[in-house]
Amino acid sequence: MDYYSAKEIMQKTGYKESKAYSLIANLNKQLKIEYPNILRFNAKIPVWYWEEKTGKPKEANNETVN
């Protein structure tokens, strides 16, 4: 599973470091409620969860179906 760190969240949002850490902490609290058995790490958020919560569409796969 891929994770975003505070540095990557700072780049995506333009937030300062402390705000990025606060955002990750809040998202991790929500993640714990929604998925109580998932493995979580301090100061990191799963990429899929970030995309789900920010409404960013998942990247399309470049494979073509024949």
PDB file of N, CA, C and O in Angstrom:
ATOM      1  N   MET A   1       0.846  -1.168   0.000  1.00  0.00           N
ATOM      2  CA  MET A   1       0.000   0.000   0.000  1.00  0.00           C
ATOM      3  C   MET A   1       0.895   1.236   0.000  1.00  0.00           C
ATOM      4  O   MET A   1       1.894   1.294   0.718  1.00  0.00           O
ATOM      5  N   ASP A   2       0.527   2.211  -0.806  1.00  0.00           N
ATOM      6  CA  ASP A   2       1.286   3.459  -0.880  1.00  0.00           C
ATOM      7  C   ASP A   2       0.705   4.480   0.096  1.00  0.00           C
ATOM      8  O   ASP A   2      -0.497   4.503   0.359  1.00  0.00           O
ATOM      9  N   TYR A   3       1.588   5.319   0.621  1.00  0.00           N
ATOM     10  CA  TYR A   3       1.195   6.332   1.593  1.00  0.00           C
ATOM     11  C   TYR A   3       1.735   7.690   1.180  1.00  0.00           C
ATOM     12  O   TYR A   3       2.783   7.787   0.542  1.00  0.00           O
ATOM     13  N   TYR A   4       1.001   8.749   1.555  1.00  0.00           N
ATOM     14  CA  TYR A   4       1.498  10.115   1.423  1.00  0.00           C
ATOM     15  C   TYR A   4       2.033  10.552   2.774  1.00  0.00           C
ATOM     16  O   TYR A   4       1.436  10.271   3.813  1.00  0.00           O
ATOM     17  N   SER A   5       3.162  11.241   2.749  1.00  0.00           N
ATOM     18  CA  SER A   5       3.728  11.823   3.964  1.00  0.00           C
ATOM     19  C   SER A   5       3.279  13.282   4.058  1.00  0.00           C
ATOM     20  O   SER A   5       2.634  13.800   3.147  1.00  0.00           O
ATOM     21  N   ALA A   6       3.617  13.925   5.146  1.00  0.00           N
ATOM     22  CA  ALA A   6       3.266  15.333   5.323  1.00  0.00           C
ATOM     23  C   ALA A   6       3.892  16.185   4.223  1.00  0.00           C
ATOM     24  O   ALA A   6       3.276  17.142   3.753  1.00  0.00           O
ATOM     25  N   LYS A   7       5.096  15.846   3.817  1.00  0.00           N
ATOM     26  CA  LYS A   7       5.769  16.612   2.764  1.00  0.00           C
ATOM     27  C   LYS A   7       4.959  16.571   1.466  1.00  0.00           C
ATOM     28  O   LYS A   7       4.807  17.588   0.789  1.00  0.00           O
ATOM     29  N   GLU A   8       4.445  15.395   1.127  1.00  0.00           N
ATOM     30  CA  GLU A   8       3.646  15.265  -0.094  1.00  0.00           C
ATOM     31  C   GLU A   8       2.304  15.985   0.038  1.00  0.00           C
ATOM     32  O   GLU A   8       1.813  16.565  -0.930  1.00  0.00           O
ATOM     33  N   ILE A   9       1.713  15.948   1.226  1.00  0.00           N
ATOM     34  CA  ILE A   9       0.460  16.665   1.459  1.00  0.00           C
ATOM     35  C   ILE A   9       0.705  18.170   1.364  1.00  0.00           C
ATOM     36  O   ILE A   9      -0.140  18.905   0.853  1.00  0.00           O
ATOM     37  N   MET A  10       1.850  18.626   1.850  1.00  0.00           N
ATOM     38  CA  MET A  10       2.206  20.040   1.736  1.00  0.00           C
ATOM     39  C   MET A  10       2.279  20.456   0.268  1.00  0.00           C
ATOM     40  O   MET A  10       1.799  21.528  -0.098  1.00  0.00           O
ATOM     41  N   GLN A  11       2.871  19.620  -0.565  1.00  0.00           N
ATOM     42  CA  GLN A  11       2.982  19.921  -1.989  1.00  0.00           C
ATOM     43  C   GLN A  11       1.615  19.943  -2.659  1.00  0.00           C
ATOM     44  O   GLN A  11       1.362  20.785  -3.521  1.00  0.00           O
ATOM     45  N   LYS A  12       0.738  19.033  -2.274  1.00  0.00           N
ATOM     46  CA  LYS A  12      -0.581  18.925  -2.897  1.00  0.00           C
ATOM     47  C   LYS A  12      -1.524  20.048  -2.472  1.00  0.00           C
ATOM     48  O   LYS A  12      -2.353  20.498  -3.262  1.00  0.00           O
ATOM     49  N   THR A  13      -1.399  20.498  -1.225  1.00  0.00           N
ATOM     50  CA  THR A  13      -2.357  21.460  -0.680  1.00  0.00           C
ATOM     51  C   THR A  13      -1.814  22.876  -0.546  1.00  0.00           C
ATOM     52  O   THR A  13      -2.583  23.837  -0.526  1.00  0.00           O
ATOM     53  N   GLY A  14      -0.501  23.010  -0.453  1.00  0.00           N
ATOM     54  CA  GLY A  14       0.082  24.317  -0.196  1.00  0.00           C
ATOM     55  C   GLY A  14       0.089  24.673   1.285  1.00  0.00           C
ATOM     56  O   GLY A  14       0.441  25.793   1.656  1.00  0.00           O
ATOM     57  N   TYR A  15      -0.299  23.720   2.135  1.00  0.00           N
ATOM     58  CA  TYR A  15      -0.318  23.947   3.575  1.00  0.00           C
ATOM     59  C   TYR A  15       1.098  23.977   4.133  1.00  0.00           C
ATOM     60  O   TYR A  15       2.033  23.426   3.550  1.00  0.00           O
ATOM     61  N   LYS A  16       1.227  24.634   5.277  1.00  0.00           N
ATOM     62  CA  LYS A  16       2.475  24.592   6.037  1.00  0.00           C
ATOM     63  C   LYS A  16       2.584  23.221   6.704  1.00  0.00           C
ATOM     64  O   LYS A  16       1.612  22.467   6.759  1.00  0.00           O
ATOM     65  N   GLU A  17       3.776  22.909   7.208  1.00  0.00           N
ATOM     66  CA  GLU A  17       4.041  21.586   7.773  1.00  0.00           C
ATOM     67  C   GLU A  17       3.083  21.222   8.909  1.00  0.00           C
ATOM     68  O   GLU A  17       2.539  20.118   8.926  1.00  0.00           O
ATOM     69  N   SER A  18       2.874  22.127   9.848  1.00  0.00           N
ATOM     70  CA  SER A  18       2.017  21.806  10.995  1.00  0.00           C
ATOM     71  C   SER A  18       0.577  21.542  10.562  1.00  0.00           C
ATOM     72  O   SER A  18      -0.081  20.660  11.114  1.00  0.00           O
ATOM     73  N   LYS A  19       0.085  22.289   9.592  1.00  0.00           N
ATOM     74  CA  LYS A  19      -1.276  22.080   9.087  1.00  0.00           C
ATOM     75  C   LYS A  19      -1.377  20.749   8.346  1.00  0.00           C
ATOM     76  O   LYS A  19      -2.395  20.064   8.449  1.00  0.00           O
ATOM     77  N   ALA A  20      -0.341  20.373   7.604  1.00  0.00           N
ATOM     78  CA  ALA A  20      -0.339  19.088   6.894  1.00  0.00           C
ATOM     79  C   ALA A  20      -0.386  17.930   7.892  1.00  0.00           C
ATOM     80  O   ALA A  20      -1.128  16.968   7.693  1.00  0.00           O
ATOM     81  N   TYR A  21       0.404  18.021   8.963  1.00  0.00           N
ATOM     82  CA  TYR A  21       0.379  16.974   9.994  1.00  0.00           C
ATOM     83  C   TYR A  21      -0.993  16.910  10.672  1.00  0.00           C
ATOM     84  O   TYR A  21      -1.496  15.823  10.958  1.00  0.00           O
ATOM     85  N   SER A  22      -1.587  18.059  10.924  1.00  0.00           N
ATOM     86  CA  SER A  22      -2.909  18.104  11.535  1.00  0.00           C
ATOM     87  C   SER A  22      -3.958  17.472  10.621  1.00  0.00           C
ATOM     88  O   SER A  22      -4.824  16.730  11.085  1.00  0.00           O
ATOM     89  N   LEU A  23      -3.882  17.762   9.338  1.00  0.00           N
ATOM     90  CA  LEU A  23      -4.804  17.179   8.366  1.00  0.00           C
ATOM     91  C   LEU A  23      -4.662  15.662   8.325  1.00  0.00           C
ATOM     92  O   LEU A  23      -5.661  14.943   8.316  1.00  0.00           O
ATOM     93  N   ILE A  24      -3.433  15.177   8.302  1.00  0.00           N
ATOM     94  CA  ILE A  24      -3.191  13.730   8.287  1.00  0.00           C
ATOM     95  C   ILE A  24      -3.737  13.091   9.563  1.00  0.00           C
ATOM     96  O   ILE A  24      -4.347  12.023   9.507  1.00  0.00           O
ATOM     97  N   ALA A  25      -3.526  13.728  10.700  1.00  0.00           N
ATOM     98  CA  ALA A  25      -4.033  13.192  11.968  1.00  0.00           C
ATOM     99  C   ALA A  25      -5.556  13.093  11.947  1.00  0.00           C
ATOM    100  O   ALA A  25      -6.121  12.094  12.393  1.00  0.00           O
ATOM    101  N   ASN A  26      -6.215  14.118  11.434  1.00  0.00           N
ATOM    102  CA  ASN A  26      -7.680  14.089  11.353  1.00  0.00           C
ATOM    103  C   ASN A  26      -8.165  13.015  10.387  1.00  0.00           C
ATOM    104  O   ASN A  26      -9.138  12.316  10.673  1.00  0.00           O
ATOM    105  N   LEU A  27      -7.500  12.880   9.257  1.00  0.00           N
ATOM    106  CA  LEU A  27      -7.877  11.838   8.300  1.00  0.00           C
ATOM    107  C   LEU A  27      -7.647  10.448   8.891  1.00  0.00           C
ATOM    108  O   LEU A  27      -8.439   9.535   8.657  1.00  0.00           O
ATOM    109  N   ASN A  28      -6.572  10.287   9.651  1.00  0.00           N
ATOM    110  CA  ASN A  28      -6.314   8.992  10.288  1.00  0.00           C
ATOM    111  C   ASN A  28      -7.377   8.654  11.332  1.00  0.00           C
ATOM    112  O   ASN A  28      -7.709   7.483  11.516  1.00  0.00           O
ATOM    113  N   LYS A  29      -7.915   9.671  12.019  1.00  0.00           N
ATOM    114  CA  LYS A  29      -9.009   9.433  12.963  1.00  0.00           C
ATOM    115  C   LYS A  29     -10.236   8.925  12.220  1.00  0.00           C
ATOM    116  O   LYS A  29     -10.888   7.977  12.657  1.00  0.00           O
ATOM    117  N   GLN A  30     -10.548   9.565  11.087  1.00  0.00           N
ATOM    118  CA  GLN A  30     -11.688   9.128  10.275  1.00  0.00           C
ATOM    119  C   GLN A  30     -11.452   7.725   9.731  1.00  0.00           C
ATOM    120  O   GLN A  30     -12.359   6.893   9.715  1.00  0.00           O
ATOM    121  N   LEU A  31     -10.230   7.473   9.287  1.00  0.00           N
ATOM    122  CA  LEU A  31      -9.872   6.165   8.742  1.00  0.00           C
ATOM    123  C   LEU A  31     -10.089   5.076   9.794  1.00  0.00           C
ATOM    124  O   LEU A  31     -10.599   3.999   9.486  1.00  0.00           O
ATOM    125  N   LYS A  32      -9.699   5.363  11.027  1.00  0.00           N
ATOM    126  CA  LYS A  32      -9.861   4.392  12.118  1.00  0.00           C
ATOM    127  C   LYS A  32     -11.335   4.070  12.357  1.00  0.00           C
ATOM    128  O   LYS A  32     -11.688   2.923  12.634  1.00  0.00           O
ATOM    129  N   ILE A  33     -12.188   5.080  12.249  1.00  0.00           N
ATOM    130  CA  ILE A  33     -13.626   4.875  12.445  1.00  0.00           C
ATOM    131  C   ILE A  33     -14.215   4.062  11.294  1.00  0.00           C
ATOM    132  O   ILE A  33     -14.977   3.121  11.516  1.00  0.00           O
ATOM    133  N   GLU A  34     -13.858   4.431  10.070  1.00  0.00           N
ATOM    134  CA  GLU A  34     -14.425   3.772   8.891  1.00  0.00           C
ATOM    135  C   GLU A  34     -13.862   2.370   8.661  1.00  0.00           C
ATOM    136  O   GLU A  34     -14.576   1.469   8.220  1.00  0.00           O
ATOM    137  N   TYR A  35     -12.584   2.197   8.961  1.00  0.00           N
ATOM    138  CA  TYR A  35     -11.906   0.913   8.741  1.00  0.00           C
ATOM    139  C   TYR A  35     -11.112   0.557   9.997  1.00  0.00           C
ATOM    140  O   TYR A  35      -9.891   0.717  10.009  1.00  0.00           O
ATOM    141  N   PRO A  36     -11.771   0.081  11.050  1.00  0.00           N
ATOM    142  CA  PRO A  36     -11.100  -0.123  12.341  1.00  0.00           C
ATOM    143  C   PRO A  36      -9.950  -1.131  12.321  1.00  0.00           C
ATOM    144  O   PRO A  36      -9.070  -1.065  13.178  1.00  0.00           O
ATOM    145  N   ASN A  37      -9.937  -2.044  11.383  1.00  0.00           N
ATOM    146  CA  ASN A  37      -8.893  -3.073  11.372  1.00  0.00           C
ATOM    147  C   ASN A  37      -7.736  -2.767  10.434  1.00  0.00           C
ATOM    148  O   ASN A  37      -6.830  -3.588  10.288  1.00  0.00           O
ATOM    149  N   ILE A  38      -7.748  -1.613   9.802  1.00  0.00           N
ATOM    150  CA  ILE A  38      -6.683  -1.285   8.852  1.00  0.00           C
ATOM    151  C   ILE A  38      -5.440  -0.799   9.604  1.00  0.00           C
ATOM    152  O   ILE A  38      -5.541  -0.141  10.639  1.00  0.00           O
ATOM    153  N   LEU A  39      -4.294  -1.131   9.070  1.00  0.00           N
ATOM    154  CA  LEU A  39      -3.023  -0.697   9.650  1.00  0.00           C
ATOM    155  C   LEU A  39      -2.788   0.771   9.303  1.00  0.00           C
ATOM    156  O   LEU A  39      -2.826   1.154   8.134  1.00  0.00           O
ATOM    157  N   ARG A  40      -2.545   1.590  10.328  1.00  0.00           N
ATOM    158  CA  ARG A  40      -2.317   3.020  10.137  1.00  0.00           C
ATOM    159  C   ARG A  40      -0.937   3.391  10.658  1.00  0.00           C
ATOM    160  O   ARG A  40      -0.403   2.748  11.562  1.00  0.00           O
ATOM    161  N   PHE A  41      -0.368   4.444  10.068  1.00  0.00           N
ATOM    162  CA  PHE A  41       0.930   4.953  10.505  1.00  0.00           C
ATOM    163  C   PHE A  41       0.791   6.430  10.838  1.00  0.00           C
ATOM    164  O   PHE A  41       0.090   7.165  10.142  1.00  0.00           O
ATOM    165  N   ASN A  42       1.458   6.864  11.904  1.00  0.00           N
ATOM    166  CA  ASN A  42       1.471   8.281  12.237  1.00  0.00           C
ATOM    167  C   ASN A  42       2.151   9.055  11.123  1.00  0.00           C
ATOM    168  O   ASN A  42       3.134   8.596  10.542  1.00  0.00           O
ATOM    169  N   ALA A  43       1.624  10.222  10.834  1.00  0.00           N
ATOM    170  CA  ALA A  43       2.185  11.154   9.857  1.00  0.00           C
ATOM    171  C   ALA A  43       2.157  10.634   8.425  1.00  0.00           C
ATOM    172  O   ALA A  43       2.888  11.135   7.570  1.00  0.00           O
ATOM    173  N   LYS A  44       1.319   9.632   8.154  1.00  0.00           N
ATOM    174  CA  LYS A  44       1.152   9.129   6.788  1.00  0.00           C
ATOM    175  C   LYS A  44      -0.312   8.778   6.584  1.00  0.00           C
ATOM    176  O   LYS A  44      -1.015   8.381   7.513  1.00  0.00           O
ATOM    177  N   ILE A  45      -0.755   8.938   5.330  1.00  0.00           N
ATOM    178  CA  ILE A  45      -2.134   8.600   4.993  1.00  0.00           C
ATOM    179  C   ILE A  45      -2.124   7.759   3.721  1.00  0.00           C
ATOM    180  O   ILE A  45      -1.400   8.086   2.780  1.00  0.00           O
ATOM    181  N   PRO A  46      -2.905   6.691   3.672  1.00  0.00           N
ATOM    182  CA  PRO A  46      -2.924   5.882   2.452  1.00  0.00           C
ATOM    183  C   PRO A  46      -3.368   6.716   1.244  1.00  0.00           C
ATOM    184  O   PRO A  46      -4.299   7.516   1.333  1.00  0.00           O
ATOM    185  N   VAL A  47      -2.692   6.512   0.133  1.00  0.00           N
ATOM    186  CA  VAL A  47      -3.007   7.254  -1.088  1.00  0.00           C
ATOM    187  C   VAL A  47      -4.467   7.048  -1.464  1.00  0.00           C
ATOM    188  O   VAL A  47      -5.157   8.015  -1.786  1.00  0.00           O
ATOM    189  N   TRP A  48      -4.953   5.812  -1.431  1.00  0.00           N
ATOM    190  CA  TRP A  48      -6.339   5.547  -1.833  1.00  0.00           C
ATOM    191  C   TRP A  48      -7.328   6.299  -0.956  1.00  0.00           C
ATOM    192  O   TRP A  48      -8.368   6.746  -1.440  1.00  0.00           O
ATOM    193  N   TYR A  49      -7.014   6.445   0.338  1.00  0.00           N
ATOM    194  CA  TYR A  49      -7.925   7.136   1.248  1.00  0.00           C
ATOM    195  C   TYR A  49      -7.895   8.640   0.981  1.00  0.00           C
ATOM    196  O   TYR A  49      -8.935   9.298   1.008  1.00  0.00           O
ATOM    197  N   TRP A  50      -6.723   9.175   0.728  1.00  0.00           N
ATOM    198  CA  TRP A  50      -6.596  10.591   0.368  1.00  0.00           C
ATOM    199  C   TRP A  50      -7.427  10.887  -0.878  1.00  0.00           C
ATOM    200  O   TRP A  50      -8.176  11.863  -0.913  1.00  0.00           O
ATOM    201  N   GLU A  51      -7.294  10.047  -1.895  1.00  0.00           N
ATOM    202  CA  GLU A  51      -8.032  10.246  -3.138  1.00  0.00           C
ATOM    203  C   GLU A  51      -9.535  10.141  -2.906  1.00  0.00           C
ATOM    204  O   GLU A  51     -10.311  10.893  -3.494  1.00  0.00           O
ATOM    205  N   GLU A  52      -9.940   9.215  -2.055  1.00  0.00           N
ATOM    206  CA  GLU A  52     -11.362   9.054  -1.734  1.00  0.00           C
ATOM    207  C   GLU A  52     -11.908  10.298  -1.051  1.00  0.00           C
ATOM    208  O   GLU A  52     -13.002  10.757  -1.378  1.00  0.00           O
ATOM    209  N   LYS A  53     -11.161  10.841  -0.114  1.00  0.00           N
ATOM    210  CA  LYS A  53     -11.637  11.976   0.677  1.00  0.00           C
ATOM    211  C   LYS A  53     -11.525  13.316  -0.050  1.00  0.00           C
ATOM    212  O   LYS A  53     -12.298  14.232   0.230  1.00  0.00           O
ATOM    213  N   THR A  54     -10.592  13.444  -0.963  1.00  0.00           N
ATOM    214  CA  THR A  54     -10.429  14.704  -1.680  1.00  0.00           C
ATOM    215  C   THR A  54     -11.209  14.729  -2.980  1.00  0.00           C
ATOM    216  O   THR A  54     -11.295  15.767  -3.637  1.00  0.00           O
ATOM    217  N   GLY A  55     -11.776  13.593  -3.355  1.00  0.00           N
ATOM    218  CA  GLY A  55     -12.552  13.533  -4.582  1.00  0.00           C
ATOM    219  C   GLY A  55     -11.714  13.450  -5.835  1.00  0.00           C
ATOM    220  O   GLY A  55     -12.227  13.591  -6.946  1.00  0.00           O
ATOM    221  N   LYS A  56     -10.421  13.220  -5.661  1.00  0.00           N
ATOM    222  CA  LYS A  56      -9.541  13.090  -6.824  1.00  0.00           C
ATOM    223  C   LYS A  56      -9.857  11.779  -7.526  1.00  0.00           C
ATOM    224  O   LYS A  56      -9.866  10.723  -6.892  1.00  0.00           O
ATOM    225  N   PRO A  57     -10.117  11.835  -8.831  1.00  0.00           N
ATOM    226  CA  PRO A  57     -10.391  10.576  -9.540  1.00  0.00           C
ATOM    227  C   PRO A  57      -9.159   9.693  -9.595  1.00  0.00           C
ATOM    228  O   PRO A  57      -8.030  10.175  -9.686  1.00  0.00           O
ATOM    229  N   LYS A  58      -9.392   8.422  -9.540  1.00  0.00           N
ATOM    230  CA  LYS A  58      -8.285   7.475  -9.639  1.00  0.00           C
ATOM    231  C   LYS A  58      -7.670   7.589 -11.026  1.00  0.00           C
ATOM    232  O   LYS A  58      -8.375   7.811 -12.011  1.00  0.00           O
ATOM    233  N   GLU A  59      -6.358   7.437 -11.096  1.00  0.00           N
ATOM    234  CA  GLU A  59      -5.671   7.522 -12.382  1.00  0.00           C
ATOM    235  C   GLU A  59      -6.086   6.353 -13.256  1.00  0.00           C
ATOM    236  O   GLU A  59      -6.153   5.209 -12.808  1.00  0.00           O
ATOM    237  N   ALA A  60      -6.357   6.663 -14.495  1.00  0.00           N
ATOM    238  CA  ALA A  60      -6.763   5.622 -15.440  1.00  0.00           C
ATOM    239  C   ALA A  60      -5.568   4.763 -15.801  1.00  0.00           C
ATOM    240  O   ALA A  60      -4.443   5.250 -15.923  1.00  0.00           O
ATOM    241  N   ASN A  61      -5.829   3.497 -15.967  1.00  0.00           N
ATOM    242  CA  ASN A  61      -4.791   2.566 -16.382  1.00  0.00           C
ATOM    243  C   ASN A  61      -4.557   2.766 -17.873  1.00  0.00           C
ATOM    244  O   ASN A  61      -5.519   2.918 -18.625  1.00  0.00           O
ATOM    245  N   ASN A  62      -3.325   2.769 -18.313  1.00  0.00           N
ATOM    246  CA  ASN A  62      -3.005   3.016 -19.713  1.00  0.00           C
ATOM    247  C   ASN A  62      -3.173   1.795 -20.598  1.00  0.00           C
ATOM    248  O   ASN A  62      -2.907   1.859 -21.799  1.00  0.00           O
ATOM    249  N   GLU A  63      -3.607   0.688 -20.025  1.00  0.00           N
ATOM    250  CA  GLU A  63      -3.791  -0.518 -20.820  1.00  0.00           C
ATOM    251  C   GLU A  63      -5.058  -0.390 -21.655  1.00  0.00           C
ATOM    252  O   GLU A  63      -6.051   0.191 -21.217  1.00  0.00           O
ATOM    253  N   THR A  64      -5.007  -0.936 -22.856  1.00  0.00           N
ATOM    254  CA  THR A  64      -6.191  -0.938 -23.709  1.00  0.00           C
ATOM    255  C   THR A  64      -6.764  -2.338 -23.751  1.00  0.00           C
ATOM    256  O   THR A  64      -6.040  -3.330 -23.676  1.00  0.00           O
ATOM    257  N   VAL A  65      -8.064  -2.396 -23.870  1.00  0.00           N
ATOM    258  CA  VAL A  65      -8.741  -3.685 -23.938  1.00  0.00           C
ATOM    259  C   VAL A  65      -9.090  -3.947 -25.389  1.00  0.00           C
ATOM    260  O   VAL A  65      -9.700  -3.104 -26.046  1.00  0.00           O
ATOM    261  N   ASN A  66      -8.705  -5.123 -25.897  1.00  0.00           N
ATOM    262  CA  ASN A  66      -9.004  -5.467 -27.293  1.00  0.00           C
ATOM    263  C   ASN A  66     -10.244  -6.299 -27.379  1.00  0.00           C
ATOM    264  O   ASN A  66     -10.653  -6.685 -28.474  1.00  0.00           O
TER     265      ASN A  66
END
